[in-house]
């Protein structure tokens, strides 16, 4: 259900913002020495080192989001389902309090997106969290999602997200991030980017990737495999320009924060965009 949030306009102008995206890894998984109780100690260091305006976490149990709230007091978040089953996985968007949420929406990737549900071929119920944020005279759309594994379901999910976006924003700059369980060669990537079609966007918002070929691996399964598939994306659209993008490799405090590598990107507005 979408909600409107209050707006604050007394913020100084700025020209760039930072984004982090990470599949947090299901906190109830029996990962032995890589279990959440050990991994969580790496997050204060990681998030202090990459002090982003927006942090998109996927696969988040509520107890994990509670921990993140404690170590991120200068942030607030959207995307939690309350109350929720103990095994529930959220897609959380943490945003720095310098920004104001002016609109938020949470929906399911399914034929009935406004009620808990899933596509028939989807292994798990999947969701999307969407927010519009304002700082000074800038407004920014931020979307965070997690796709299932079936290619047809992924394409249906991408089409649903694009439809939902088109209903609220046609020109606004936007960020779309998440774990898509698919590579840039997949049909769902083409839904977002239109890279495999010759047609213009026909009025639709189309995204580009903050990363370039050869796309870096993002899933490593706790073994530091840098040659894995590029299944986690940070996409952008609408007058934004990526100035830096990187996959954050290596352990922090002797452990990997997740079985995915975190993604980091810096964006600027093009001069004509306001």
ChimeraX commands (.cxc) that place a marker at each C-alpha (Angstrom):
marker #1 position 0.00,0.00,0.00 radius 0.5
marker #1 position 1.46,3.33,-1.01 radius 0.5
marker #1 position 1.84,6.10,1.54 radius 0.5
marker #1 position 2.72,9.76,1.39 radius 0.5
marker #1 position 5.42,11.18,3.66 radius 0.5
marker #1 position 6.04,14.78,4.76 radius 0.5
marker #1 position 8.34,17.02,2.71 radius 0.5
marker #1 position 11.11,19.28,4.01 radius 0.5
marker #1 position 12.53,21.93,1.69 radius 0.5
marker #1 position 15.15,23.73,3.79 radius 0.5
marker #1 position 18.12,21.67,2.58 radius 0.5
marker #1 position 21.13,23.12,0.75 radius 0.5
marker #1 position 21.60,22.21,-2.94 radius 0.5
marker #1 position 23.91,19.34,-3.85 radius 0.5
marker #1 position 25.01,17.62,-7.04 radius 0.5
marker #1 position 25.73,13.97,-6.25 radius 0.5
marker #1 position 24.53,11.02,-4.20 radius 0.5
marker #1 position 25.88,7.56,-3.28 radius 0.5
marker #1 position 24.19,4.15,-3.47 radius 0.5
marker #1 position 25.00,0.72,-1.98 radius 0.5
marker #1 position 23.15,-2.50,-2.84 radius 0.5
marker #1 position 23.59,-5.90,-1.19 radius 0.5
marker #1 position 21.74,-9.18,-0.85 radius 0.5
marker #1 position 22.14,-9.62,2.90 radius 0.5
marker #1 position 21.76,-13.41,2.85 radius 0.5
marker #1 position 18.88,-15.03,4.72 radius 0.5
marker #1 position 19.64,-14.61,8.41 radius 0.5
marker #1 position 18.17,-17.97,9.45 radius 0.5
marker #1 position 20.36,-19.98,7.06 radius 0.5
marker #1 position 22.70,-22.53,8.66 radius 0.5
marker #1 position 25.94,-21.13,7.21 radius 0.5
marker #1 position 28.28,-22.34,9.94 radius 0.5
marker #1 position 31.15,-19.85,10.35 radius 0.5
marker #1 position 29.40,-17.55,7.83 radius 0.5
marker #1 position 26.15,-17.39,9.79 radius 0.5
marker #1 position 24.55,-14.01,10.43 radius 0.5
marker #1 position 25.66,-13.91,14.06 radius 0.5
marker #1 position 29.26,-13.78,12.83 radius 0.5
marker #1 position 28.74,-11.75,9.66 radius 0.5
marker #1 position 26.84,-8.91,11.30 radius 0.5
marker #1 position 30.02,-7.68,12.98 radius 0.5
marker #1 position 31.37,-6.64,9.58 radius 0.5
marker #1 position 28.55,-4.22,8.82 radius 0.5
marker #1 position 29.50,-1.28,11.05 radius 0.5
marker #1 position 32.85,-1.14,9.24 radius 0.5
marker #1 position 31.38,-1.65,5.76 radius 0.5
marker #1 position 28.66,0.97,6.12 radius 0.5
marker #1 position 30.96,3.51,7.73 radius 0.5
marker #1 position 33.44,3.06,4.89 radius 0.5
marker #1 position 30.73,3.47,2.23 radius 0.5
marker #1 position 28.49,6.15,3.70 radius 0.5
marker #1 position 25.74,6.08,1.08 radius 0.5
marker #1 position 22.64,8.21,0.70 radius 0.5
marker #1 position 20.64,5.08,-0.14 radius 0.5
marker #1 position 21.32,1.48,0.86 radius 0.5
marker #1 position 19.25,-1.27,-0.72 radius 0.5
marker #1 position 19.28,-4.57,1.16 radius 0.5
marker #1 position 17.57,-7.70,-0.17 radius 0.5
marker #1 position 16.68,-10.93,1.64 radius 0.5
marker #1 position 16.39,-9.21,5.02 radius 0.5
marker #1 position 14.83,-10.87,8.06 radius 0.5
marker #1 position 13.24,-8.47,10.53 radius 0.5
marker #1 position 15.87,-9.17,13.17 radius 0.5
marker #1 position 18.52,-8.22,10.62 radius 0.5
marker #1 position 16.80,-4.92,9.84 radius 0.5
marker #1 position 16.53,-4.26,13.60 radius 0.5
marker #1 position 20.29,-4.67,13.88 radius 0.5
marker #1 position 20.91,-2.37,10.91 radius 0.5
marker #1 position 18.69,0.32,12.44 radius 0.5
marker #1 position 20.85,0.28,15.55 radius 0.5
marker #1 position 24.09,0.80,13.64 radius 0.5
marker #1 position 22.56,3.34,11.22 radius 0.5
marker #1 position 20.99,5.95,13.55 radius 0.5
marker #1 position 21.30,8.69,10.92 radius 0.5
marker #1 position 19.09,6.69,8.53 radius 0.5
marker #1 position 15.48,5.67,8.35 radius 0.5
marker #1 position 14.00,2.99,6.12 radius 0.5
marker #1 position 11.05,1.73,4.12 radius 0.5
marker #1 position 10.13,-1.77,2.99 radius 0.5
marker #1 position 9.44,-3.67,6.20 radius 0.5
marker #1 position 6.34,-5.77,6.60 radius 0.5
marker #1 position 5.01,-5.54,10.14 radius 0.5
marker #1 position 3.92,-7.87,11.57 radius 0.5
marker #1 position 5.54,-10.60,9.53 radius 0.5
marker #1 position 6.42,-14.29,9.92 radius 0.5
marker #1 position 9.83,-14.93,11.48 radius 0.5
marker #1 position 11.15,-16.30,8.16 radius 0.5
marker #1 position 9.96,-13.27,6.16 radius 0.5
marker #1 position 12.43,-11.59,3.80 radius 0.5
marker #1 position 12.18,-7.85,3.17 radius 0.5
marker #1 position 13.70,-5.58,0.54 radius 0.5
marker #1 position 14.72,-2.58,2.64 radius 0.5
marker #1 position 15.72,0.88,1.45 radius 0.5
marker #1 position 17.70,2.76,4.10 radius 0.5
marker #1 position 17.99,6.46,3.34 radius 0.5
marker #1 position 19.97,9.20,4.99 radius 0.5
marker #1 position 17.82,11.61,6.99 radius 0.5
marker #1 position 19.05,14.45,4.78 radius 0.5
marker #1 position 16.43,13.10,2.37 radius 0.5
marker #1 position 12.66,13.12,2.86 radius 0.5
marker #1 position 10.37,10.32,1.72 radius 0.5
marker #1 position 7.46,11.84,-0.20 radius 0.5
marker #1 position 5.97,8.59,-1.53 radius 0.5
marker #1 position 6.44,4.91,-0.82 radius 0.5
marker #1 position 5.01,1.68,-2.13 radius 0.5
marker #1 position 5.47,-2.02,-1.44 radius 0.5
marker #1 position 4.04,-4.64,-3.76 radius 0.5
marker #1 position 4.35,-8.31,-4.66 radius 0.5
marker #1 position 5.72,-9.61,-7.93 radius 0.5
marker #1 position 2.57,-11.44,-8.89 radius 0.5
marker #1 position -0.69,-11.08,-10.86 radius 0.5
marker #1 position -2.19,-9.52,-7.68 radius 0.5
marker #1 position 0.60,-7.21,-6.52 radius 0.5
marker #1 position -1.29,-5.48,-3.71 radius 0.5
marker #1 position -1.93,-8.65,-1.71 radius 0.5
marker #1 position 0.59,-11.28,-0.50 radius 0.5
marker #1 position 0.99,-13.56,-3.53 radius 0.5
marker #1 position 3.37,-14.85,-6.19 radius 0.5
marker #1 position 3.55,-15.84,-9.84 radius 0.5
marker #1 position 2.63,-19.49,-10.41 radius 0.5
marker #1 position 6.16,-20.50,-11.43 radius 0.5
marker #1 position 7.88,-18.47,-8.71 radius 0.5
marker #1 position 9.62,-20.57,-6.06 radius 0.5
marker #1 position 9.11,-17.92,-3.37 radius 0.5
marker #1 position 6.92,-14.85,-2.90 radius 0.5
marker #1 position 8.96,-11.93,-4.27 radius 0.5
marker #1 position 8.48,-8.24,-3.63 radius 0.5
marker #1 position 9.49,-4.75,-4.64 radius 0.5
marker #1 position 9.97,-1.65,-2.48 radius 0.5
marker #1 position 9.66,1.74,-4.15 radius 0.5
marker #1 position 10.16,5.25,-2.79 radius 0.5
marker #1 position 10.34,8.82,-4.02 radius 0.5
marker #1 position 12.74,10.96,-2.04 radius 0.5
marker #1 position 13.34,14.70,-1.94 radius 0.5
marker #1 position 16.28,16.81,-0.91 radius 0.5
marker #1 position 16.33,20.54,-1.65 radius 0.5
marker #1 position 14.81,20.86,-5.14 radius 0.5
marker #1 position 15.79,17.33,-6.21 radius 0.5
marker #1 position 13.45,14.36,-6.38 radius 0.5
marker #1 position 14.66,10.82,-6.92 radius 0.5
marker #1 position 12.89,7.51,-7.49 radius 0.5
marker #1 position 14.56,4.57,-5.73 radius 0.5
marker #1 position 13.47,0.97,-6.34 radius 0.5
marker #1 position 14.78,-2.16,-4.59 radius 0.5
marker #1 position 13.76,-5.69,-5.53 radius 0.5
marker #1 position 14.69,-9.38,-5.51 radius 0.5
marker #1 position 13.72,-11.66,-8.42 radius 0.5
marker #1 position 12.93,-15.35,-8.47 radius 0.5
marker #1 position 14.79,-17.86,-10.67 radius 0.5
marker #1 position 12.48,-18.73,-13.58 radius 0.5
marker #1 position 13.18,-16.65,-16.70 radius 0.5
marker #1 position 9.50,-16.15,-17.53 radius 0.5
marker #1 position 8.77,-15.05,-13.95 radius 0.5
marker #1 position 11.70,-12.65,-14.10 radius 0.5
marker #1 position 10.34,-11.06,-17.28 radius 0.5
marker #1 position 6.85,-10.81,-15.79 radius 0.5
marker #1 position 8.35,-9.21,-12.68 radius 0.5
marker #1 position 10.32,-6.68,-14.71 radius 0.5
marker #1 position 7.23,-5.76,-16.74 radius 0.5
marker #1 position 5.23,-5.29,-13.54 radius 0.5
marker #1 position 7.87,-3.01,-12.03 radius 0.5
marker #1 position 8.08,-0.93,-15.20 radius 0.5
marker #1 position 4.29,-0.60,-15.25 radius 0.5
marker #1 position 4.24,0.44,-11.60 radius 0.5
marker #1 position 6.94,3.03,-12.23 radius 0.5
marker #1 position 5.15,4.41,-15.28 radius 0.5
marker #1 position 2.04,5.00,-13.18 radius 0.5
marker #1 position 3.83,7.40,-10.84 radius 0.5
marker #1 position 6.78,8.82,-12.79 radius 0.5
marker #1 position 7.60,9.45,-16.44 radius 0.5
marker #1 position 10.50,11.91,-16.22 radius 0.5
marker #1 position 11.91,11.65,-12.70 radius 0.5
marker #1 position 15.53,10.45,-12.31 radius 0.5
marker #1 position 15.59,6.96,-10.87 radius 0.5
marker #1 position 17.69,4.16,-9.39 radius 0.5
marker #1 position 16.70,0.50,-9.69 radius 0.5
marker #1 position 18.77,-1.96,-7.67 radius 0.5
marker #1 position 18.56,-5.47,-6.36 radius 0.5
marker #1 position 19.35,-9.15,-6.75 radius 0.5
marker #1 position 17.83,-10.18,-10.07 radius 0.5
marker #1 position 19.15,-13.76,-10.21 radius 0.5
marker #1 position 19.82,-13.04,-13.88 radius 0.5
marker #1 position 22.65,-11.67,-16.00 radius 0.5
marker #1 position 22.59,-8.71,-18.43 radius 0.5
marker #1 position 22.01,-11.25,-21.22 radius 0.5
marker #1 position 18.60,-12.14,-19.77 radius 0.5
marker #1 position 15.18,-11.14,-21.16 radius 0.5
marker #1 position 14.25,-9.29,-17.97 radius 0.5
marker #1 position 17.32,-7.06,-18.33 radius 0.5
marker #1 position 16.08,-6.09,-21.77 radius 0.5
marker #1 position 12.70,-5.10,-20.30 radius 0.5
marker #1 position 14.50,-2.55,-18.13 radius 0.5
marker #1 position 17.10,-1.37,-20.65 radius 0.5
marker #1 position 15.69,-2.06,-24.13 radius 0.5
marker #1 position 19.19,-3.03,-25.26 radius 0.5
marker #1 position 18.02,-5.86,-27.54 radius 0.5
marker #1 position 15.38,-3.84,-29.34 radius 0.5
marker #1 position 15.86,-1.26,-32.08 radius 0.5
marker #1 position 12.77,0.70,-31.13 radius 0.5
marker #1 position 12.92,3.87,-29.12 radius 0.5
marker #1 position 11.47,3.80,-25.65 radius 0.5
marker #1 position 8.00,4.78,-26.94 radius 0.5
marker #1 position 7.48,6.98,-23.92 radius 0.5
marker #1 position 8.63,4.33,-21.43 radius 0.5
marker #1 position 11.31,4.97,-18.84 radius 0.5
marker #1 position 14.40,2.91,-19.75 radius 0.5
marker #1 position 17.36,2.20,-17.49 radius 0.5
marker #1 position 21.10,1.83,-18.02 radius 0.5
marker #1 position 23.65,-0.10,-15.96 radius 0.5
marker #1 position 26.03,1.77,-13.66 radius 0.5
marker #1 position 28.56,-0.97,-14.51 radius 0.5
marker #1 position 30.03,-1.61,-17.96 radius 0.5
marker #1 position 31.24,-4.66,-19.85 radius 0.5
marker #1 position 32.83,-6.94,-18.93 radius 0.5
marker #1 position 30.27,-6.93,-16.11 radius 0.5
marker #1 position 31.89,-7.88,-12.79 radius 0.5
marker #1 position 30.75,-10.94,-10.86 radius 0.5
marker #1 position 28.58,-10.22,-7.82 radius 0.5
marker #1 position 27.75,-13.65,-6.34 radius 0.5
marker #1 position 30.57,-15.60,-4.70 radius 0.5
marker #1 position 28.99,-18.05,-2.22 radius 0.5
marker #1 position 31.44,-17.14,0.58 radius 0.5
marker #1 position 34.47,-18.23,-1.46 radius 0.5
marker #1 position 35.64,-14.89,-2.99 radius 0.5
marker #1 position 34.92,-16.04,-6.54 radius 0.5
marker #1 position 35.28,-12.80,-8.51 radius 0.5
marker #1 position 34.32,-14.56,-11.75 radius 0.5
marker #1 position 30.73,-15.26,-10.77 radius 0.5
marker #1 position 27.71,-13.97,-12.65 radius 0.5
marker #1 position 26.66,-10.31,-12.61 radius 0.5
marker #1 position 23.24,-10.95,-11.04 radius 0.5
marker #1 position 23.11,-7.90,-8.76 radius 0.5
marker #1 position 22.53,-4.61,-10.58 radius 0.5
marker #1 position 22.40,-0.89,-9.98 radius 0.5
marker #1 position 20.50,0.67,-12.88 radius 0.5
marker #1 position 19.75,4.36,-13.44 radius 0.5
marker #1 position 17.66,6.62,-15.66 radius 0.5
marker #1 position 16.37,10.13,-16.19 radius 0.5
marker #1 position 19.24,12.58,-16.42 radius 0.5
marker #1 position 21.65,10.88,-14.02 radius 0.5
marker #1 position 25.30,10.25,-14.77 radius 0.5
marker #1 position 27.34,7.53,-12.98 radius 0.5
marker #1 position 30.69,8.88,-11.79 radius 0.5
marker #1 position 31.97,5.78,-10.01 radius 0.5
marker #1 position 30.91,2.15,-9.65 radius 0.5
marker #1 position 32.62,-0.73,-7.95 radius 0.5
marker #1 position 32.06,-4.19,-6.56 radius 0.5
marker #1 position 33.37,-4.31,-2.99 radius 0.5
marker #1 position 35.56,-7.41,-2.74 radius 0.5
marker #1 position 37.23,-9.08,0.21 radius 0.5
marker #1 position 36.53,-9.81,3.82 radius 0.5
marker #1 position 35.82,-7.25,6.52 radius 0.5
marker #1 position 37.00,-8.07,10.01 radius 0.5
marker #1 position 37.92,-11.51,8.70 radius 0.5
marker #1 position 34.54,-12.42,7.23 radius 0.5
marker #1 position 32.42,-11.77,4.14 radius 0.5
marker #1 position 29.36,-9.62,4.90 radius 0.5
marker #1 position 27.29,-11.86,2.60 radius 0.5
marker #1 position 27.50,-14.53,-0.09 radius 0.5
marker #1 position 27.08,-11.63,-2.56 radius 0.5
marker #1 position 29.57,-8.81,-2.98 radius 0.5
marker #1 position 28.22,-5.35,-2.09 radius 0.5
marker #1 position 27.81,-2.89,-4.98 radius 0.5
marker #1 position 28.66,0.80,-4.68 radius 0.5
marker #1 position 27.95,3.65,-7.10 radius 0.5
marker #1 position 28.16,7.45,-7.19 radius 0.5
marker #1 position 25.79,9.48,-9.36 radius 0.5
marker #1 position 25.53,13.10,-10.44 radius 0.5
marker #1 position 22.67,14.95,-12.01 radius 0.5
marker #1 position 23.25,16.18,-15.52 radius 0.5
marker #1 position 23.42,19.97,-15.47 radius 0.5
marker #1 position 20.08,20.48,-17.19 radius 0.5
marker #1 position 18.24,18.26,-14.71 radius 0.5
marker #1 position 16.50,19.92,-11.76 radius 0.5
marker link #1:1,2 radius 0.2
marker link #1:2,3 radius 0.2
marker link #1:3,4 radius 0.2
marker link #1:4,5 radius 0.2
marker link #1:5,6 radius 0.2
marker link #1:6,7 radius 0.2
marker link #1:7,8 radius 0.2
marker link #1:8,9 radius 0.2
marker link #1:9,10 radius 0.2
marker link #1:10,11 radius 0.2
marker link #1:11,12 radius 0.2
marker link #1:12,13 radius 0.2
marker link #1:13,14 radius 0.2
marker link #1:14,15 radius 0.2
marker link #1:15,16 radius 0.2
marker link #1:16,17 radius 0.2
marker link #1:17,18 radius 0.2
marker link #1:18,19 radius 0.2
marker link #1:19,20 radius 0.2
marker link #1:20,21 radius 0.2
marker link #1:21,22 radius 0.2
marker link #1:22,23 radius 0.2
marker link #1:23,24 radius 0.2
marker link #1:24,25 radius 0.2
marker link #1:25,26 radius 0.2
marker link #1:26,27 radius 0.2
marker link #1:27,28 radius 0.2
marker link #1:28,29 radius 0.2
marker link #1:29,30 radius 0.2
marker link #1:30,31 radius 0.2
marker link #1:31,32 radius 0.2
marker link #1:32,33 radius 0.2
marker link #1:33,34 radius 0.2
marker link #1:34,35 radius 0.2
marker link #1:35,36 radius 0.2
marker link #1:36,37 radius 0.2
marker link #1:37,38 radius 0.2
marker link #1:38,39 radius 0.2
marker link #1:39,40 radius 0.2
marker link #1:40,41 radius 0.2
marker link #1:41,42 radius 0.2
marker link #1:42,43 radius 0.2
marker link #1:43,44 radius 0.2
marker link #1:44,45 radius 0.2
marker link #1:45,46 radius 0.2
marker link #1:46,47 radius 0.2
marker link #1:47,48 radius 0.2
marker link #1:48,49 radius 0.2
marker link #1:49,50 radius 0.2
marker link #1:50,51 radius 0.2
marker link #1:51,52 radius 0.2
marker link #1:52,53 radius 0.2
marker link #1:53,54 radius 0.2
marker link #1:54,55 radius 0.2
marker link #1:55,56 radius 0.2
marker link #1:56,57 radius 0.2
marker link #1:57,58 radius 0.2
marker link #1:58,59 radius 0.2
marker link #1:59,60 radius 0.2
marker link #1:60,61 radius 0.2
marker link #1:61,62 radius 0.2
marker link #1:62,63 radius 0.2
marker link #1:63,64 radius 0.2
marker link #1:64,65 radius 0.2
marker link #1:65,66 radius 0.2
marker link #1:66,67 radius 0.2
marker link #1:67,68 radius 0.2
marker link #1:68,69 radius 0.2
marker link #1:69,70 radius 0.2
marker link #1:70,71 radius 0.2
marker link #1:71,72 radius 0.2
marker link #1:72,73 radius 0.2
marker link #1:73,74 radius 0.2
marker link #1:74,75 radius 0.2
marker link #1:75,76 radius 0.2
marker link #1:76,77 radius 0.2
marker link #1:77,78 radius 0.2
marker link #1:78,79 radius 0.2
marker link #1:79,80 radius 0.2
marker link #1:80,81 radius 0.2
marker link #1:81,82 radius 0.2
marker link #1:82,83 radius 0.2
marker link #1:83,84 radius 0.2
marker link #1:84,85 radius 0.2
marker link #1:85,86 radius 0.2
marker link #1:86,87 radius 0.2
marker link #1:87,88 radius 0.2
marker link #1:88,89 radius 0.2
marker link #1:89,90 radius 0.2
marker link #1:90,91 radius 0.2
marker link #1:91,92 radius 0.2
marker link #1:92,93 radius 0.2
marker link #1:93,94 radius 0.2
marker link #1:94,95 radius 0.2
marker link #1:95,96 radius 0.2
marker link #1:96,97 radius 0.2
marker link #1:97,98 radius 0.2
marker link #1:98,99 radius 0.2
marker link #1:99,100 radius 0.2
marker link #1:100,101 radius 0.2
marker link #1:101,102 radius 0.2
marker link #1:102,103 radius 0.2
marker link #1:103,104 radius 0.2
marker link #1:104,105 radius 0.2
marker link #1:105,106 radius 0.2
marker link #1:106,107 radius 0.2
marker link #1:107,108 radius 0.2
marker link #1:108,109 radius 0.2
marker link #1:109,110 radius 0.2
marker link #1:110,111 radius 0.2
marker link #1:111,112 radius 0.2
marker link #1:112,113 radius 0.2
marker link #1:113,114 radius 0.2
marker link #1:114,115 radius 0.2
marker link #1:115,116 radius 0.2
marker link #1:116,117 radius 0.2
marker link #1:117,118 radius 0.2
marker link #1:118,119 radius 0.2
marker link #1:119,120 radius 0.2
marker link #1:120,121 radius 0.2
marker link #1:121,122 radius 0.2
marker link #1:122,123 radius 0.2
marker link #1:123,124 radius 0.2
marker link #1:124,125 radius 0.2
marker link #1:125,126 radius 0.2
marker link #1:126,127 radius 0.2
marker link #1:127,128 radius 0.2
marker link #1:128,129 radius 0.2
marker link #1:129,130 radius 0.2
marker link #1:130,131 radius 0.2
marker link #1:131,132 radius 0.2
marker link #1:132,133 radius 0.2
marker link #1:133,134 radius 0.2
marker link #1:134,135 radius 0.2
marker link #1:135,136 radius 0.2
marker link #1:136,137 radius 0.2
marker link #1:137,138 radius 0.2
marker link #1:138,139 radius 0.2
marker link #1:139,140 radius 0.2
marker link #1:140,141 radius 0.2
marker link #1:141,142 radius 0.2
marker link #1:142,143 radius 0.2
marker link #1:143,144 radius 0.2
marker link #1:144,145 radius 0.2
marker link #1:145,146 radius 0.2
marker link #1:146,147 radius 0.2
marker link #1:147,148 radius 0.2
marker link #1:148,149 radius 0.2
marker link #1:149,150 radius 0.2
marker link #1:150,151 radius 0.2
marker link #1:151,152 radius 0.2
marker link #1:152,153 radius 0.2
marker link #1:153,154 radius 0.2
marker link #1:154,155 radius 0.2
marker link #1:155,156 radius 0.2
marker link #1:156,157 radius 0.2
marker link #1:157,158 radius 0.2
marker link #1:158,159 radius 0.2
marker link #1:159,160 radius 0.2
marker link #1:160,161 radius 0.2
marker link #1:161,162 radius 0.2
marker link #1:162,163 radius 0.2
marker link #1:163,164 radius 0.2
marker link #1:164,165 radius 0.2
marker link #1:165,166 radius 0.2
marker link #1:166,167 radius 0.2
marker link #1:167,168 radius 0.2
marker link #1:168,169 radius 0.2
marker link #1:169,170 radius 0.2
marker link #1:170,171 radius 0.2
marker link #1:171,172 radius 0.2
marker link #1:172,173 radius 0.2
marker link #1:173,174 radius 0.2
marker link #1:174,175 radius 0.2
marker link #1:175,176 radius 0.2
marker link #1:176,177 radius 0.2
marker link #1:177,178 radius 0.2
marker link #1:178,179 radius 0.2
marker link #1:179,180 radius 0.2
marker link #1:180,181 radius 0.2
marker link #1:181,182 radius 0.2
marker link #1:182,183 radius 0.2
marker link #1:183,184 radius 0.2
marker link #1:184,185 radius 0.2
marker link #1:185,186 radius 0.2
marker link #1:186,187 radius 0.2
marker link #1:187,188 radius 0.2
marker link #1:188,189 radius 0.2
marker link #1:189,190 radius 0.2
marker link #1:190,191 radius 0.2
marker link #1:191,192 radius 0.2
marker link #1:192,193 radius 0.2
marker link #1:193,194 radius 0.2
marker link #1:194,195 radius 0.2
marker link #1:195,196 radius 0.2
marker link #1:196,197 radius 0.2
marker link #1:197,198 radius 0.2
marker link #1:198,199 radius 0.2
marker link #1:199,200 radius 0.2
marker link #1:200,201 radius 0.2
marker link #1:201,202 radius 0.2
marker link #1:202,203 radius 0.2
marker link #1:203,204 radius 0.2
marker link #1:204,205 radius 0.2
marker link #1:205,206 radius 0.2
marker link #1:206,207 radius 0.2
marker link #1:207,208 radius 0.2
marker link #1:208,209 radius 0.2
marker link #1:209,210 radius 0.2
marker link #1:210,211 radius 0.2
marker link #1:211,212 radius 0.2
marker link #1:212,213 radius 0.2
marker link #1:213,214 radius 0.2
marker link #1:214,215 radius 0.2
marker link #1:215,216 radius 0.2
marker link #1:216,217 radius 0.2
marker link #1:217,218 radius 0.2
marker link #1:218,219 radius 0.2
marker link #1:219,220 radius 0.2
marker link #1:220,221 radius 0.2
marker link #1:221,222 radius 0.2
marker link #1:222,223 radius 0.2
marker link #1:223,224 radius 0.2
marker link #1:224,225 radius 0.2
marker link #1:225,226 radius 0.2
marker link #1:226,227 radius 0.2
marker link #1:227,228 radius 0.2
marker link #1:228,229 radius 0.2
marker link #1:229,230 radius 0.2
marker link #1:230,231 radius 0.2
marker link #1:231,232 radius 0.2
marker link #1:232,233 radius 0.2
marker link #1:233,234 radius 0.2
marker link #1:234,235 radius 0.2
marker link #1:235,236 radius 0.2
marker link #1:236,237 radius 0.2
marker link #1:237,238 radius 0.2
marker link #1:238,239 radius 0.2
marker link #1:239,240 radius 0.2
marker link #1:240,241 radius 0.2
marker link #1:241,242 radius 0.2
marker link #1:242,243 radius 0.2
marker link #1:243,244 radius 0.2
marker link #1:244,245 radius 0.2
marker link #1:245,246 radius 0.2
marker link #1:246,247 radius 0.2
marker link #1:247,248 radius 0.2
marker link #1:248,249 radius 0.2
marker link #1:249,250 radius 0.2
marker link #1:250,251 radius 0.2
marker link #1:251,252 radius 0.2
marker link #1:252,253 radius 0.2
marker link #1:253,254 radius 0.2
marker link #1:254,255 radius 0.2
marker link #1:255,256 radius 0.2
marker link #1:256,257 radius 0.2
marker link #1:257,258 radius 0.2
marker link #1:258,259 radius 0.2
marker link #1:259,260 radius 0.2
marker link #1:260,261 radius 0.2
marker link #1:261,262 radius 0.2
marker link #1:262,263 radius 0.2
marker link #1:263,264 radius 0.2
marker link #1:264,265 radius 0.2
marker link #1:265,266 radius 0.2
marker link #1:266,267 radius 0.2
marker link #1:267,268 radius 0.2
marker link #1:268,269 radius 0.2
marker link #1:269,270 radius 0.2
marker link #1:270,271 radius 0.2
marker link #1:271,272 radius 0.2
marker link #1:272,273 radius 0.2
marker link #1:273,274 radius 0.2
view
